[in-house]
Amino acid sequence: MPYREKVAWLSLLAMATVFVPYFTLARLQPPADVLPNLDQMTRYAVTCAAWLAILGVGHLLLRRSAPDEARLPMDERDTAIAHLARTRSYGVLVAGMILVGCVMPFTASGWKIVNAAILMIVLAEAAFDSSVILSYRRQRG
């Protein structure tokens, strides 16, 4: 498995590990629409800190297991895969931000909009990682 595919898997699994519980809790126990809501901000900060910790440890382990591969610069294939993945994820992000910025202000307020924006960013990043993974898998098969 190429190093950049491993990194995409790490990122995807780290996001799923921390953001699925965050959004599940936000859905089951909706935060009060009081801004600033320090409890909700603390919950989000802990989620982000856990995400960064998982990514940091994961990157260290990946670099230790394949130090030579980790140092290689991106070749043409890697660049093309990243470009395609970025294009796809940008579409997801733009669609989400249109929903959050143009539609939701008429139907929701406060933390519903904030959490929807965070969700769209997470979905765009997941689309990027998924596209990278699928591109490497397609080239192998």
Short mmCIF file of the C-alpha atoms (twelve columns), coordinates in Angstrom:
data_MODEL
# 
_entry.id   MODEL 
# 
loop_
_atom_site.group_PDB 
_atom_site.id 
_atom_site.type_symbol 
_atom_site.label_atom_id 
_atom_site.label_alt_id 
_atom_site.label_comp_id 
_atom_site.label_asym_id 
_atom_site.label_seq_id 
_atom_site.Cartn_x 
_atom_site.Cartn_y 
_atom_site.Cartn_z 
_atom_site.pdbx_PDB_model_num 
ATOM 1   C CA . MET A 1   0.000   0.000  0.000   1 
ATOM 2   C CA . PRO A 2   1.491   3.386  -0.965  1 
ATOM 3   C CA . TYR A 3   2.434   5.737  1.852   1 
ATOM 4   C CA . ARG A 4   -0.031  8.437  0.778   1 
ATOM 5   C CA . GLU A 5   -2.863  5.910  0.762   1 
ATOM 6   C CA . LYS A 6   -1.903  4.944  4.326   1 
ATOM 7   C CA . VAL A 7   -2.016  8.627  5.308   1 
ATOM 8   C CA . ALA A 8   -5.477  8.971  3.741   1 
ATOM 9   C CA . TRP A 9   -6.691  5.909  5.665   1 
ATOM 10  C CA . LEU A 10  -5.257  7.360  8.873   1 
ATOM 11  C CA . SER A 11  -7.009  10.666 8.308   1 
ATOM 12  C CA . LEU A 12  -10.327 9.035  7.436   1 
ATOM 13  C CA . LEU A 13  -10.269 6.708  10.448  1 
ATOM 14  C CA . ALA A 14  -9.189  9.492  12.809  1 
ATOM 15  C CA . MET A 15  -12.069 11.701 11.641  1 
ATOM 16  C CA . ALA A 16  -14.566 8.863  12.028  1 
ATOM 17  C CA . THR A 17  -13.240 8.067  15.493  1 
ATOM 18  C CA . VAL A 18  -13.724 11.562 16.880  1 
ATOM 19  C CA . PHE A 19  -16.413 13.239 14.794  1 
ATOM 20  C CA . VAL A 20  -19.006 10.438 14.749  1 
ATOM 21  C CA . PRO A 21  -19.332 10.626 18.567  1 
ATOM 22  C CA . TYR A 22  -19.253 14.445 18.457  1 
ATOM 23  C CA . PHE A 23  -22.112 14.713 15.952  1 
ATOM 24  C CA . THR A 24  -24.053 11.875 17.591  1 
ATOM 25  C CA . LEU A 25  -23.887 13.678 20.922  1 
ATOM 26  C CA . ALA A 26  -24.775 16.997 19.276  1 
ATOM 27  C CA . ARG A 27  -27.819 15.323 17.704  1 
ATOM 28  C CA . LEU A 28  -28.954 13.496 20.859  1 
ATOM 29  C CA . GLN A 29  -28.291 16.425 23.200  1 
ATOM 30  C CA . PRO A 30  -28.656 19.567 21.082  1 
ATOM 31  C CA . PRO A 31  -26.676 22.474 22.500  1 
ATOM 32  C CA . ALA A 32  -28.539 25.525 23.717  1 
ATOM 33  C CA . ASP A 33  -28.738 28.289 21.129  1 
ATOM 34  C CA . VAL A 34  -26.939 30.655 23.459  1 
ATOM 35  C CA . LEU A 35  -23.787 32.060 21.923  1 
ATOM 36  C CA . PRO A 36  -21.150 31.642 23.214  1 
ATOM 37  C CA . ASN A 37  -21.989 28.219 24.612  1 
ATOM 38  C CA . LEU A 38  -18.818 27.327 26.487  1 
ATOM 39  C CA . ASP A 39  -19.847 23.710 27.071  1 
ATOM 40  C CA . GLN A 40  -20.310 23.106 23.352  1 
ATOM 41  C CA . MET A 41  -17.103 24.979 22.521  1 
ATOM 42  C CA . THR A 42  -15.231 22.815 25.055  1 
ATOM 43  C CA . ARG A 43  -16.738 19.655 23.527  1 
ATOM 44  C CA . TYR A 44  -15.575 20.760 20.086  1 
ATOM 45  C CA . ALA A 45  -12.103 21.682 21.383  1 
ATOM 46  C CA . VAL A 46  -11.701 18.258 23.022  1 
ATOM 47  C CA . THR A 47  -12.836 16.607 19.772  1 
ATOM 48  C CA . CYS A 48  -10.265 18.548 17.755  1 
ATOM 49  C CA . ALA A 49  -7.514  17.846 20.289  1 
ATOM 50  C CA . ALA A 50  -8.284  14.111 20.139  1 
ATOM 51  C CA . TRP A 51  -8.291  14.252 16.333  1 
ATOM 52  C CA . LEU A 52  -4.884  15.972 16.288  1 
ATOM 53  C CA . ALA A 53  -3.473  13.513 18.831  1 
ATOM 54  C CA . ILE A 54  -4.607  10.512 16.769  1 
ATOM 55  C CA . LEU A 55  -3.174  12.057 13.597  1 
ATOM 56  C CA . GLY A 56  0.109   12.935 15.306  1 
ATOM 57  C CA . VAL A 57  0.667   9.482  16.761  1 
ATOM 58  C CA . GLY A 58  -0.451  7.857  13.522  1 
ATOM 59  C CA . HIS A 59  1.948   9.926  11.433  1 
ATOM 60  C CA . LEU A 60  4.807   9.078  13.788  1 
ATOM 61  C CA . LEU A 61  4.035   5.360  13.531  1 
ATOM 62  C CA . LEU A 62  3.739   5.520  9.737   1 
ATOM 63  C CA . ARG A 63  7.044   7.379  9.440   1 
ATOM 64  C CA . ARG A 64  8.770   4.858  11.694  1 
ATOM 65  C CA . SER A 65  7.434   1.893  9.758   1 
ATOM 66  C CA . ALA A 66  8.476   3.282  6.350   1 
ATOM 67  C CA . PRO A 67  10.945  6.153  6.785   1 
ATOM 68  C CA . ASP A 68  12.270  6.021  3.213   1 
ATOM 69  C CA . GLU A 69  8.800   6.040  1.671   1 
ATOM 70  C CA . ALA A 70  7.697   8.918  3.921   1 
ATOM 71  C CA . ARG A 71  10.553  11.105 2.642   1 
ATOM 72  C CA . LEU A 72  9.816   10.583 -1.046  1 
ATOM 73  C CA . PRO A 73  8.466   13.660 -2.833  1 
ATOM 74  C CA . MET A 74  5.160   13.411 -4.653  1 
ATOM 75  C CA . ASP A 75  5.515   12.047 -8.190  1 
ATOM 76  C CA . GLU A 76  3.214   12.795 -11.128 1 
ATOM 77  C CA . ARG A 77  0.755   10.072 -10.139 1 
ATOM 78  C CA . ASP A 78  0.515   11.318 -6.548  1 
ATOM 79  C CA . THR A 79  0.029   14.880 -7.755  1 
ATOM 80  C CA . ALA A 80  -2.702  13.847 -10.200 1 
ATOM 81  C CA . ILE A 81  -4.496  11.828 -7.521  1 
ATOM 82  C CA . ALA A 82  -4.322  14.715 -5.046  1 
ATOM 83  C CA . HIS A 83  -5.577  17.160 -7.669  1 
ATOM 84  C CA . LEU A 84  -8.555  14.960 -8.565  1 
ATOM 85  C CA . ALA A 85  -9.377  14.366 -4.904  1 
ATOM 86  C CA . ARG A 86  -9.142  18.089 -4.154  1 
ATOM 87  C CA . THR A 87  -11.511 18.860 -7.041  1 
ATOM 88  C CA . ARG A 88  -14.089 16.372 -5.769  1 
ATOM 89  C CA . SER A 89  -13.861 17.502 -2.166  1 
ATOM 90  C CA . TYR A 90  -14.156 21.151 -3.185  1 
ATOM 91  C CA . GLY A 91  -17.522 20.381 -4.776  1 
ATOM 92  C CA . VAL A 92  -18.713 18.798 -1.534  1 
ATOM 93  C CA . LEU A 93  -17.476 21.784 0.461   1 
ATOM 94  C CA . VAL A 94  -19.109 24.377 -1.816  1 
ATOM 95  C CA . ALA A 95  -22.448 22.525 -1.805  1 
ATOM 96  C CA . GLY A 96  -22.310 22.288 1.985   1 
ATOM 97  C CA . MET A 97  -21.432 25.930 2.471   1 
ATOM 98  C CA . ILE A 98  -24.263 26.998 0.162   1 
ATOM 99  C CA . LEU A 99  -26.619 24.962 2.325   1 
ATOM 100 C CA . VAL A 100 -25.170 26.343 5.556   1 
ATOM 101 C CA . GLY A 101 -24.784 29.952 4.424   1 
ATOM 102 C CA . CYS A 102 -27.730 30.474 2.087   1 
ATOM 103 C CA . VAL A 103 -30.477 28.087 3.200   1 
ATOM 104 C CA . MET A 104 -30.029 27.365 6.895   1 
ATOM 105 C CA . PRO A 105 -30.147 30.973 8.152   1 
ATOM 106 C CA . PHE A 106 -33.837 30.974 7.177   1 
ATOM 107 C CA . THR A 107 -34.648 27.738 8.998   1 
ATOM 108 C CA . ALA A 108 -32.145 27.392 11.855  1 
ATOM 109 C CA . SER A 109 -29.893 29.417 14.112  1 
ATOM 110 C CA . GLY A 110 -26.983 29.224 16.519  1 
ATOM 111 C CA . TRP A 111 -25.240 25.903 17.031  1 
ATOM 112 C CA . LYS A 112 -27.320 24.109 14.392  1 
ATOM 113 C CA . ILE A 113 -25.648 26.278 11.773  1 
ATOM 114 C CA . VAL A 114 -22.221 26.008 13.400  1 
ATOM 115 C CA . ASN A 115 -22.401 22.211 13.650  1 
ATOM 116 C CA . ALA A 116 -23.720 21.954 10.083  1 
ATOM 117 C CA . ALA A 117 -20.731 23.997 8.866   1 
ATOM 118 C CA . ILE A 118 -18.329 21.759 10.817  1 
ATOM 119 C CA . LEU A 119 -20.060 18.678 9.396   1 
ATOM 120 C CA . MET A 120 -19.680 19.965 5.837   1 
ATOM 121 C CA . ILE A 121 -15.974 20.596 6.358   1 
ATOM 122 C CA . VAL A 122 -15.548 17.082 7.795   1 
ATOM 123 C CA . LEU A 123 -17.509 15.588 4.873   1 
ATOM 124 C CA . ALA A 124 -15.337 17.476 2.381   1 
ATOM 125 C CA . GLU A 125 -12.193 16.151 4.044   1 
ATOM 126 C CA . ALA A 126 -13.683 12.641 4.078   1 
ATOM 127 C CA . ALA A 127 -14.458 13.003 0.364   1 
ATOM 128 C CA . PHE A 128 -10.821 13.983 -0.241  1 
ATOM 129 C CA . ASP A 129 -9.431  11.020 1.696   1 
ATOM 130 C CA . SER A 130 -11.906 8.592  0.131   1 
ATOM 131 C CA . SER A 131 -11.051 9.807  -3.346  1 
ATOM 132 C CA . VAL A 132 -7.325  9.358  -2.674  1 
ATOM 133 C CA . ILE A 133 -7.904  5.833  -1.370  1 
ATOM 134 C CA . LEU A 134 -10.127 4.841  -4.283  1 
ATOM 135 C CA . SER A 135 -7.683  6.263  -6.827  1 
ATOM 136 C CA . TYR A 136 -4.773  4.238  -5.466  1 
ATOM 137 C CA . ARG A 137 -6.943  1.122  -5.246  1 
ATOM 138 C CA . ARG A 138 -8.130  1.529  -8.852  1 
ATOM 139 C CA . GLN A 139 -4.582  1.794  -10.116 1 
ATOM 140 C CA . ARG A 140 -3.571  -1.393 -8.325  1 
ATOM 141 C CA . GLY A 141 -6.525  -3.458 -9.547  1 
# 
